[in-house]
Amino acid sequence: MAKYSINTSASNLMVICIDTRYPLAGRAYHYYSRAPQTVDSMYGLVELIDRLCDQIDYPQQSTRLRLFSPDRGSGKKKRAGETKKVTTKSELMNQKGDMGTFVVHVQYRQNSTWQGQVTWIDKEQTQNFRSVLELLKLIDSALDTAEEEAEDTISR
């Protein structure tokens, strides 16, 4: 694991607070909304992050998504300048999940997937990811570790 570091000036930073594991439930926070967004599955998490990147148009996709329904993505897209930050850095970074807290920074959307960094706040560890699947596996493994540590604490 890399040294703990977060680029808090990144416009598409998202704080993921996981409260329960089975079923997965939590909240997601970003600079463009004061209200938390509900996370109810790993797929839902991917959709939230992708929508945020599309909303602020950063990072831009290097390839177009292929969809069965071409009308789904044809709505008028907001430009980055039209979206205003409404949450401060301290408000964003002070969010905590019961099982785990992660800060996700998607730096690139290339080859129809994402590349970036995820920071596990509870353990102060940062890890790079090269795909959406790798990001999900990193979060899942961190939740496994948190669950094992919680069970060890209870059994003592």
Steps between C-alpha positions, in 0.01 A plus 500: 500500500614850420538780751176668604432794269189665359480767232214696660503754218382237249160608373361146472600378845239273659488386863336160540368410846407133536266433794402134449654222294220248446304651338742773397369837613657837541527858384703688242602865523655736247558874456187562291229391744442560870270200531654155508422261217394149594730209423312169493733280295840497337332557164314799647832639619646470149197679355529786753866561422444475125207745514711748698780481242246551220331787687819700545650368176819394677681283426361466152447155352757396244252260338124514457294254700310245297144463624202293392276808525666793321252755643608435860805727487366755252379753757660845495822478697597775743832667439761509775456877537126461562549283808588685819664358810269525802698298755828602659807279523462463879129406473585239240797350682322482840254231386539154657348160431429237767694225317736704286568834336662532159601798289488423128675717245450394138789655309435351155219325315693315234446166325135498614596484867649723772844560640568689821555477875296374790587589858378291791464774761468268800843343436657806334599299191489606136500262207493561125246315288509427127138403444154521654527132593828558681346794690207282611735218605710744705192630682369146550831377644513797737148419621609134551790622713275733700252218558773262620640763737150568639448126560839474674411793725164343593653157573757645743 
